[in-house]
């Protein structure tokens, strides 16, 4: 129950406060209507007979506010109170639904911003599917938890004021009503615990399923090409079986709750009514009014239990997305540098070392990347070449030594300004399932078609794009599946060039290409000498011919291998 209140109170606080105030007003209006029920019942049933003190007090109050306490007026007051209470409750809960929708959107926006603003080390340690599950599933379930929490608050507010009215009329029956509510809650609490456990398993299993599906879809082509997806489907089947069990457990608990609640409420109300009439000398009008209150409180307790049962199924999603936002926020990338980057001379690595955990990746390397030249880092896979580039980009910070740009330490430079000067083509090419234009611009409206065409021309991709059925508007397919390997490389190169960067970084861009296509791309890059500062990561010998600076990278160390190109 504490989590339910937490969900409501930690949401949009202004909206939550307005909802709570509206619900209090609605409950007060309902209490007024029920208060008028006693003298109305006494007038109808007890004319000329016994009238309770509570009935007389209500009559006097109604008369004091200027309403004739006749039966017709009292009935009208009751009806007006019911309608007004329903209207206020509708507005309040509709407003809560609006707040829930906004919370769902806010959670998604906060998580996306937190993830993209987190440092690279944090992102590299996460599953992409974890974020996909949180955005797609947890955010929606969290908003449902908020709405259910609002309904619980509404019901409890209503029950509290009805209990106060019952105490005013007959304290014995009021205490009996409270005892019934507590008994119902205690008996059915076990089913709520079962629902909570089932809800957690459902949320966790759904999240795990999303993670696995995202990873499988990312590897769909090799899995189908080698027909090796069946072993990968076995864990999915086990996950689906767990999900099925959680869903069945939750549904059985729900049905048991509904039927058990009905039986328990009927029995307790029957026993209480019998003792009230036979042993407590309750007048018939009081008994009728208290019966109405009794049934309403019992019904409210039932609704509270049902809402809590649903809310606890969703609370896991609420807690997980809040924790994930907090975790990503705690790893927010810090941009402590303030100096504007200027690259006129060179970038230097001076005795730089870097480790992933206990594994040392880079061991005290020193190298220079001259401005306007082609620097090639050549070596086998796993030698540490990509880590050197990640350090140059500022995705990681060195454990020892320093990296400078024209003599200024990279840590003193505004890292975001520095990255805006970089054009980067990664080894793992991944195009958007969109058209050619959007793949090159990344949706930036400031990049015109003229800029796109110029970048395509530099990447020697203009001709093949022009021959596509819809030109720039042609779809490249899922992860570029409609394009050949060379075409994907050229589009990725155009994407890197379209913002006119100062530094062009190429990470194994020809590793999957045939020698002829590789040679074409190498010569394209050679033509950029003097226009860009170019850094190439490769294990292919074709690039050594154009290198102004050539370094051999092996086992986390770097050795100057001379220059094969022009100085």
N, C-alpha and C positions, 0 to 999 in steps of 0.2 A: 504493500500500500504506500510506503514511503516513496518508492520510485515513481508511482503514479502522480503523487503530489509534486515531486521534483520535476517531472516532465512538464506539468502545467505551469509551475512557477518559474522554470528556467527558460520557457519559451519567450515569445514576445511579451515583455512585462506590461507594457501599456495596454495591449489588447487583453491580456489575461486579467488585469485589474478591472477594465471596463466590463468584461464578461462576468467577473465575480460580482461586481456591484449590481449589474442587471439581474443576475440570478437571485441575489438577496431581495431585490425589489419584487421580483416575480413570486418568490416564496412568501413574502409578507402579504402580497395581494391575495394569494391563495389562502393564507391563514385567516385573513379578514372574511373571505367567502365562507370558509368552514365555520368561522365563529358565528356567522349569521344563521348557520344551519340549525343550531340548538333551539333558539327561540322559535324558529319557523316550525320545527318538528313539535315543539311543545304546544304551539298554537293549534297545529293540525291534529295532534294525537291527545294532548293533555288538556284540552279546553275544559275549564271548570274543575280540573283536578290539580294534582300536585305539580308545582313548578320549582325547579331547582334554583339555588342562589346564583349559579353561573348564568343560567338563562336570563334572570332578571338583570344581572350586570350588563349582559350584551344588549338587552332591550334598552336600558338606560343610556348606554353609549351611543347606540343608533339614534335614539331620540335626541341626544345632546348635539349630534352633528346635523340635525335638522331633517332627519328622515323619519316619517311616521312608521313605527315598528309593526306595521300590519303584515299579515302573512304574504300578501301580494308583493309588497315592497321588499320584504326579506328575501323572497324567492328571486325577485329581480336583481337584488344585490348579489346573491349567490351566483346567478348566471353571469352577471357583469364581471364579477371577480374571476370566474373560470375563464371567460373569454380574454380578459385583460392579462391574466397570468399566462395563458397560452401564447398570446401575441408577444409579450415581453420575453418569454422563454425562447420563442422562435427567433426573435431578433438576436438574442444573446448567443444561442447555439449556432445560428447562421454566421454570426460574427466570428465565433470560435472556428467554424469551418473555413472561413476566409483566412484566419490566422494560421490554421493548419496547412492550408495550401501555400501560404507565404513561407511558412517554416520549411516545407519540403523544398521550395525553390532556394531559400536562403542556405539550407544545409548543403545543397548541391554547389551553389556558388562559393560558399566558404571552403568546402573541401577542394574544389578545383583550384581556387586561388592558393590555398595552403600547399597543395601538391606542387603546383608550378613555381611557387616561391621558395620551396624547400631546397636544401643543398643537394648536390648530385649524389653524395655518399648515401643519404637517406633514400633517395629514389632508387638507386642501384640495389638496395637491400630489400626492396618490396616486390610483390607480385603485382603486375599491371591489373590482373583480374580482381585483386582486392579492392582497388579503387573503382573498377567497373561495377562490382557488386554493391559497393557503398552508394555510388551515384544512382544506379538503376533500381536497387531494391531497398536498401536500408533507409534512404531518404524518404521514400514513400511510406514505409512502415513506421518510421519515426513520427511523421505527421499524423498518421492514424492513431498512434499512441497519444499524441497531444489532444486530438479530438475526443478520444475515449476518456482521457483524463478530465477534460472539461465536462463531459457528461457525468462522470463520477462526482466531481465537485458540485454540479447542479443538483444531483440527487441527494447528496449529503446535506446540502444547504436546505433543500426542501424538507427533508426528514427532521432536521434540527428544529425548524420553526413549527412543524406539525407536532413534534414532541412537546414543544412549549405550550401549544394550544391544548393538547391532551392533558398536560399537568394542570392547566387552569380549570378544566372541566372535572376531571376525576383522577387524582394522583395515583390511585391504586391501578386503574386501568392503564394509565400512562406508563407506570413502571412495568406492568405486564407487557405492554407493547414493546418497550425497550428490551425486556428480557427475551421476548420472541425474536426480535431482530438480532440480538447477540447470539442466541441459540442457533438461528439459521446460519449466521456468519461462521460460527464455530464448526458446525456440522459440515458445511460445504467448503470450508477452507482447504481441506485436503485436496479436493478436486481442483481448486485454484492452483495449488502447488504443482499438481500434475500438469495442468495447462502451462504453467510457467516453464517447467522442465521441457515439455514438448515444444513450446514456442522457441526456446533457446536452441534446441536441436534443429528445429526447422530453419531458423535464421542462419545458424552456423553451417548447416549442410547446404543450404541454398547458396551461401557465399562461396563455399568450397567448390560447388558445382560450377559456378560462374567463372572462378579462377581456372579450373581445368578446361572448360570450354574455350575460354579466350586463348589459352596456350595451345590447344589442339588446332583451333582455326588458324593460328599464326603459322602452324606447321602442316597445313592441309596438303600442300602440293607434294612434299616428299612422302607423307603418309600414304597418299593415294597412289603416287607413282610406284612405290615399292610394295603396296598393299600390306602395310604393316600397322594399320590402325586398330585391328582387332584386339591385340594385347593392351592398347591404350584405352579401349572401351571397357575393359573389365573393371578397372577402378571406378569408372563412371557408373557402371551398373551397381556396384556396391554402395556408392554414394546415393544413387536413386533409391535403393532399398532402404537405406537409413532415413531418407526423406519420407518415403512412404510410411514407415513405421511411426515417425514423428507426427505426420498428418493424421493417421488413424488414431493414435493416442489422444491427440488434441481434440478430434471430433467426438470420440467416445466420451471423453471427460465433459465436453460441452453438452451432449445429450443427457448424460447422467446428472449433470448439474440442473438442467431444466426440469427433468422429471422429479428428481429428488427434492428440489426446491418447492415444487407444487404440492407434493405429498406432505412435507414437513410443515409448510405454511397452513395447509388445511387443518391438519391435526391440532396444531398449537392454537389456532384461532378458535376452533370448536371448543376446546377445553377451557380456554380463557373466557369465552362468552358464557359458557355454562356456569362457571363460578361467579362471574360478574352478576348474573341475573338471580342466582339462587342464594348466594352467600354475602354479597357486598351491598345489597339494597340499592342497586343502581336503578334510577327511573328509566322508563322505556325511551323517552326522548334522548336522554344522556347515552343510553346503550346504543341507540341508532347512530348518534353522532360519533361516539367513540368507535363504533364498528367501522364507520366510514374512514375515520382517521387510522384505525388499526389496519384495515385493509390497505390503505394508501401507504402507510409506513412499511408494511410487509412487502408490498409491491415495489416500493422504492429500494428497500434493502436487496430485493431480488435483482433489480436493475443495476444496483451498485455492484453486486457480486458478478453479474454477467459482464458489465463493462470492465471491471477489474480483471476478470478472466481473459477478456480479449486484450486488454492493455498489457498484461504481463507477457502475452505472446509476442508483443511488438517491442517490449522494453529493451530486449537484447539488441535490436537494430538501432534503437535510439542511443543506447550506451556505446555501441560499437562506432557509430558514425561520429559521435561527440569525441570519443577517445582518439579516433583516427585524425580528426581535425586538430585536436590538441597535440597529437604526436607530430604531425607534419608541421604545425606551427612552432613547436619546440625546436625543430630542425630548420627553421627559416634561414635562408642564405643571408649572411651578413655582408653588406657592401661597405666596408670601412674606409675604402680609398676615396680620395677627393680630387686627385690630380687628373687632368685631361690627358689621355694617352697620345703620344706623338712618336711615330716610328719613322725616323729619317735615317738612322744608322743601322741598328741591329737589336735583336733580342738575344739575351745571354742566359744560359744556365750555369750557375757557379756552385760546384760541389753539391748538387741537389740529390737528396735521398728521399724515398717515399715507400711506405709500407701499407699493405692491406692487412690490418690486424697484426698477427705475428709474422706474416710473410713479407719479407723485404722484396719489393718489386724493382726499385731503382736504387743503385748503389753509387752515390757520390759522383754523378756525371757532370761534365763540363762541356758545353758546346755553344756555338754561335750560329744564329740565323740572320744573315745579312739582309738588309732591306733591298727590295727590288730584284733579288736573286732567287734561284731555285735551290732549295736545300732538300736533300733526299736522306731519309733515315731508312736504311736497308738492313733487313735481318729476318730470321725465321719467326714464325708465329709464336707468341708467348714470350718474346724477348724483352718486351716492355715498351715497344714503339708507341702504341696507342696511349699508354699511361703518360708518356712524355708530352703528347699532344694535349691530353686532359689537363695536365699541369700548366701548359702554355695558355690554354683557354681560361684557366682559373676554376675549372670544375673541382679540382683538388688543390690543396695547399701543401707544399713540401714539408716534410718532417725536419729536414736540415738543408742548409744552403739557401740560395735565393735565385729568383728569376727576375731579370730586369728588362725594361723596354727603354732603349736609349739611355741607359744608366739609372733609370728610376725603377725602384722595386715594384713588382706587380701588386704587392699588398697595399701600396700607397696610391694606386691608380683606381679610378672609378671602374669597377669590373664590368658594369653593364655597358658603359661607353666603349670599353675595350672590345667586348664581344660584338658590338654593332659594327665594328671594323672588320669582322671576320666573315669569310664565306667558307662553309664547311660541307664537305661531301663525305658522309660516313661509309664505313665498310658494309654495314647492313643496310642496304637500300630499302626504303619503305615509302612508297608513294601513297598518297591519299586516294580513296575510292571516289575520285572527283575528275573534273576535266583538266586539260593540260594547264590552262591559265591558273586555276586555283592551286595546282601543285607547285607552280613556280612562285606565285605571289603569297602563298599561305593565307589567302583572303585579305591581304593588306590593300585597302582601296587607294592608298597613295601610290601604288605601283601601277603605272599605265600600261596599255597594250604595247605602246612603242618601246617601253623599257623591257617588256617581256620578249618582244621580237629581237631586240638588240642582244639580250642575254642568250636567246636561242641561237642567234647567228654566231656569237662567240663560242658557244658550245658545239657548233657545227650540227645543230639539230633543227635548223630552220626549214630545210628541205623536207625532211620526213614529216614534220608537223604540218607543213603546208599541204602535203599530200593525204593527210588524214581526212576522213569524210566530213568532219565539222571543224577542222582546223584547231584553233585554241579551245573550242568548245567540245572537243572529242574526249570521251571518258577513257581513262587509262586502265580501268578495271580494278578489282580488288588487289591492293598492294602492287599495282602496275602490271597485273597478269596479262593485259592485252598488248604489252610492249615487249620487245626483245631485250636481252640483257644490255646490249649496247645502247639501245634507246633509253632505257631506264637510267643508265649512267649519264647520258647526255642531258636528260631532263633534270637529274639531280645536280649536275654541274651548272646548268642554267639557273636553277634555284639559288645556288650559292653565289652566282655572278650578278643576279638581277639588282642587288642593292649597291653595286659598285664598291665592293669591299677593298680594303687595303691589303689584307692577308687572305690568301687562299690555301686552305688545308685539305689535302686529299688523303684519305685513309684507305689504302688497298683498293683503289677505285677500279683497277683492271684485273683483279685477282681471278675473276670468273669469266674473262673474255678471251676470245681467240687472239692469236698473235697479230693478225692484220688489224682487227678493231682496236687492240691495245696500242699498236703503233700509231694509228690515226689519232687516238686520244692523247698519247704522249706528245705528238707533234703539235696538237692543239694547245697543250699546256706550255710547250716550249715557246710558242708565239706570244705568251703573256709575260715573258721575262722583261723586266723593267717596268711593266704596268702594275704588277702585283708582286708582293712578297709571297713566294710559293713554298709550302712545306709539303713534301710527299712522303707518305709512309708506304713501304712496299717490301716485298721479298722477291720481286721480279727484276731481272737484269736490264730490261728495256729502258728503265728510268735512269740508269746510271749515265747514259750517254748525254743527258741534258742537264746533269747536276752541276751547279756551281760549287756547292759544298756537299760532300758525300760522307756520311757517317755509318759505320757498321755498328749495329746494336745487337748485343748478345748477352743473355743472362743478366740483364739489368745494368750492363755497363755499355759505354759508348767509346768508340775509337774512330778518330778522323781517318778517312780513307782517301783523302785527296779530292780533287775536282776534275771531273771529266768534261765539263762544259766551259763556257767562257767566264772570265772574271770581268 
